[in-house]
Amino acid sequence: MAGVAATGERDPKSQIGLAAAISIGVGGMIGAGIFSILGVAAGVAGGGLPFSFAISGVVALFAAYSYVKLGVRYPSSGGAVTFMVSGYGDGLRAGSASVFMYFSYVIAIALYAQGFAGYAVTFWDIPAQFYAVGVVLLFTLINFVGGRMMGRTETIIVSIKITILVVFVAAAAIAMTDPSRLSPVHWAAPPEILFGAGILFVGYEGFGLIANASGSMRNVSKELPRAVYSAVAIVIVIYILVALGVVANLPLSQLDGLGDSALAVAAEPALGQAGFTLIAIAALLSTASAVNATLFGSANVVYQIATDGDLPKSFEKQWWGKDVEGLFITTGLVIVFILIFPLGPIAMMGSAAFLLVYAAVNFGHLRIRKETGAKAWIIAVSVLSCLSLFVVLSIYIIHNEPAAYIALVVTLVMSFVIEILYRKVRGRTFEQLLDTTAAAPR
């Protein structure tokens, strides 16, 4: 495994510190979600947009609890793959859920890359696909160089991005063209606010990427909890403040339908054209860092799956002494999605998919909670909250984007089929991973 020597000791050159780990999570969360679907969520939740962000953030916090407890007990680059195998054992459930999660990451990366392209074309009139493919290849190269460079790059990008968003929040608070829009009388009905929370959940899914980096942390028992909780808390605060600024400075009727440019347009009342440009730059950095963070996490996931049983052995070859096969496979699949599939209609599928993944991780955690020392009631609340938000979001998608829901169901079914066929043909198991988790420090 990358960054882990045969003796089990971590290679110092591949270690990721606390700041870099937080940056991975923040970078994965503040990405295409807030910039691409903000207008859609505002059109659904109305003035209750900040409340929708808060609801989805609370759901993310409960889910993060299991990731922290499981990550400390089973540190590895596999993240949720390791957690599900530990919770469900070596069987169809863990394997198919892992394949489904991997496809979700691939779709997310392609979505982020297209979000980057959407803003890039406002600066230079070059075909959007050139930008989308280019940003994926760029961060593939950065990730190939090594975990430490990836962490440093992510830290720099996230710092700049947050600074720009803080400037927007401060300017929006000073301008505050119509504070009355924040009044509950302008909120949508409770079901619509919940719909908005479901749509916005994709903006929080990136915290799970920190667990994928746990195998490269210096002191996982201390750094993982701090990194996960800090990242989620930072993002919740930023999202709510941004939502307050958007609602108070731009008519909701104008926000609805603006798509990618919603946040940039919302900056104009407070900062003028310079505000639009500033937010557009933040969008470029956000989507780019989301590609970076998610590519790092999902590449580690596919590597864990490959080395432990779900992908052909040809994917396990080491090039130049680096475990990069998962990285290159992921990059190739992402580029295929970018070039062939229109991801706009299935953007909401990302939220629904990760809600299912987090529910599955938490349910598996219930079975082994004594191993992690976790509180059963917190895990149960997380399972129920994830599934409840999934049902709410499913209702909205079925009525408004049926093609997205069909794509979600097809992806889920394909994950089971792939797992069944591969186990039958190859006969490989998660035995190696089970041995690793059994030997993990308690």
Secondary structure in CASP SS format (residue, H / E / C, confidence):
PFRMAT SS
TARGET T0000
AUTHOR 0000-0000-0000
METHOD secondary structure of the structure
MODEL  1
M C 1.00
A C 1.00
G C 1.00
V E 1.00
A C 1.00
A C 1.00
T C 1.00
G C 1.00
E C 1.00
R E 1.00
D C 1.00
P H 1.00
K H 1.00
S H 1.00
Q C 1.00
I E 1.00
G C 1.00
L H 1.00
A H 1.00
A H 1.00
A H 1.00
I H 1.00
S H 1.00
I H 1.00
G H 1.00
V H 1.00
G H 1.00
G H 1.00
M H 1.00
I C 1.00
G C 1.00
A H 1.00
G H 1.00
I H 1.00
F H 1.00
S H 1.00
I C 1.00
L H 1.00
G H 1.00
V H 1.00
A H 1.00
A H 1.00
G H 1.00
V H 1.00
A H 1.00
G E 1.00
G C 1.00
G C 1.00
L H 1.00
P H 1.00
F H 1.00
S H 1.00
F H 1.00
A H 1.00
I H 1.00
S H 1.00
G H 1.00
V H 1.00
V H 1.00
A H 1.00
L H 1.00
F H 1.00
A H 1.00
A H 1.00
Y H 1.00
S H 1.00
Y H 1.00
V H 1.00
K H 1.00
L H 1.00
G H 1.00
V H 1.00
R H 1.00
Y C 1.00
P C 1.00
S C 1.00
S C 1.00
G C 1.00
G C 1.00
A H 1.00
V H 1.00
T H 1.00
F H 1.00
M H 1.00
V H 1.00
S H 1.00
G H 1.00
Y H 1.00
G C 1.00
D C 1.00
G C 1.00
L H 1.00
R H 1.00
A H 1.00
G H 1.00
S H 1.00
A H 1.00
S H 1.00
V H 1.00
F H 1.00
M H 1.00
Y H 1.00
F H 1.00
S H 1.00
Y H 1.00
V H 1.00
I H 1.00
A H 1.00
I H 1.00
A H 1.00
L H 1.00
Y H 1.00
A H 1.00
Q H 1.00
G H 1.00
F H 1.00
A H 1.00
G H 1.00
Y H 1.00
A H 1.00
V C 1.00
T C 1.00
F C 1.00
W C 1.00
D C 1.00
I C 1.00
P C 1.00
A H 1.00
Q H 1.00
F H 1.00
Y H 1.00
A H 1.00
V H 1.00
G H 1.00
V H 1.00
V H 1.00
L H 1.00
L H 1.00
F H 1.00
T H 1.00
L H 1.00
I H 1.00
N H 1.00
F H 1.00
V H 1.00
G C 1.00
G H 1.00
R H 1.00
M H 1.00
M H 1.00
G H 1.00
R H 1.00
T H 1.00
E H 1.00
T H 1.00
I H 1.00
I H 1.00
V H 1.00
S H 1.00
I H 1.00
K H 1.00
I H 1.00
T H 1.00
I H 1.00
L H 1.00
V H 1.00
V H 1.00
F H 1.00
V H 1.00
A H 1.00
A H 1.00
A H 1.00
A H 1.00
I H 1.00
A H 1.00
M C 1.00
T C 1.00
D C 1.00
P H 1.00
S H 1.00
R H 1.00
L H 1.00
S C 1.00
P H 1.00
V H 1.00
H H 1.00
W E 1.00
A C 1.00
A C 1.00
P H 1.00
P H 1.00
E H 1.00
I H 1.00
L H 1.00
F H 1.00
G H 1.00
A H 1.00
G H 1.00
I H 1.00
L H 1.00
F H 1.00
V H 1.00
G H 1.00
Y C 1.00
E H 1.00
G H 1.00
F H 1.00
G H 1.00
L H 1.00
I H 1.00
A H 1.00
N H 1.00
A C 1.00
S H 1.00
G H 1.00
S H 1.00
M E 1.00
R C 1.00
N C 1.00
V H 1.00
S H 1.00
K H 1.00
E H 1.00
L H 1.00
P H 1.00
R H 1.00
A H 1.00
V H 1.00
Y H 1.00
S H 1.00
A H 1.00
V H 1.00
A H 1.00
I H 1.00
V H 1.00
I H 1.00
V H 1.00
I H 1.00
Y H 1.00
I H 1.00
L H 1.00
V H 1.00
A H 1.00
L H 1.00
G H 1.00
V H 1.00
V H 1.00
A H 1.00
N H 1.00
L C 1.00
P C 1.00
L H 1.00
S H 1.00
Q H 1.00
L H 1.00
D C 1.00
G C 1.00
L C 1.00
G H 1.00
D H 1.00
S H 1.00
A H 1.00
L H 1.00
A H 1.00
V H 1.00
A H 1.00
A H 1.00
E H 1.00
P H 1.00
A H 1.00
L H 1.00
G H 1.00
Q H 1.00
A H 1.00
G H 1.00
F H 1.00
T H 1.00
L H 1.00
I H 1.00
A H 1.00
I H 1.00
A H 1.00
A H 1.00
L H 1.00
L H 1.00
S H 1.00
T H 1.00
A H 1.00
S H 1.00
A H 1.00
V H 1.00
N H 1.00
A H 1.00
T H 1.00
L H 1.00
F H 1.00
G H 1.00
S H 1.00
A H 1.00
N H 1.00
V H 1.00
V H 1.00
Y H 1.00
Q H 1.00
I H 1.00
A H 1.00
T H 1.00
D H 1.00
G C 1.00
D C 1.00
L C 1.00
P C 1.00
K H 1.00
S H 1.00
F H 1.00
E H 1.00
K C 1.00
Q C 1.00
W E 1.00
W C 1.00
G C 1.00
K E 1.00
D C 1.00
V C 1.00
E H 1.00
G H 1.00
L H 1.00
F H 1.00
I H 1.00
T H 1.00
T H 1.00
G H 1.00
L H 1.00
V H 1.00
I H 1.00
V H 1.00
F H 1.00
I H 1.00
L H 1.00
I H 1.00
F C 1.00
P C 1.00
L C 1.00
G H 1.00
P H 1.00
I H 1.00
A H 1.00
M H 1.00
M H 1.00
G H 1.00
S H 1.00
A H 1.00
A H 1.00
F H 1.00
L H 1.00
L H 1.00
V H 1.00
Y H 1.00
A H 1.00
A H 1.00
V H 1.00
N H 1.00
F H 1.00
G H 1.00
H H 1.00
L H 1.00
R H 1.00
I C 1.00
R H 1.00
K H 1.00
E H 1.00
T H 1.00
G C 1.00
A C 1.00
K C 1.00
A H 1.00
W H 1.00
I H 1.00
I H 1.00
A H 1.00
V H 1.00
S H 1.00
V H 1.00
L H 1.00
S H 1.00
C H 1.00
L H 1.00
S H 1.00
L H 1.00
F H 1.00
V H 1.00
V H 1.00
L H 1.00
S H 1.00
I H 1.00
Y H 1.00
I H 1.00
I H 1.00
H H 1.00
N H 1.00
E C 1.00
P H 1.00
A H 1.00
A H 1.00
Y H 1.00
I H 1.00
A H 1.00
L H 1.00
V H 1.00
V H 1.00
T H 1.00
L H 1.00
V H 1.00
M H 1.00
S H 1.00
F H 1.00
V H 1.00
I H 1.00
E H 1.00
I H 1.00
L H 1.00
Y H 1.00
R H 1.00
K H 1.00
V H 1.00
R H 1.00
G C 1.00
R C 1.00
T C 1.00
F C 1.00
E H 1.00
Q H 1.00
L H 1.00
L H 1.00
D H 1.00
T H 1.00
T H 1.00
A H 1.00
A C 1.00
A C 1.00
P C 1.00
R C 1.00
END
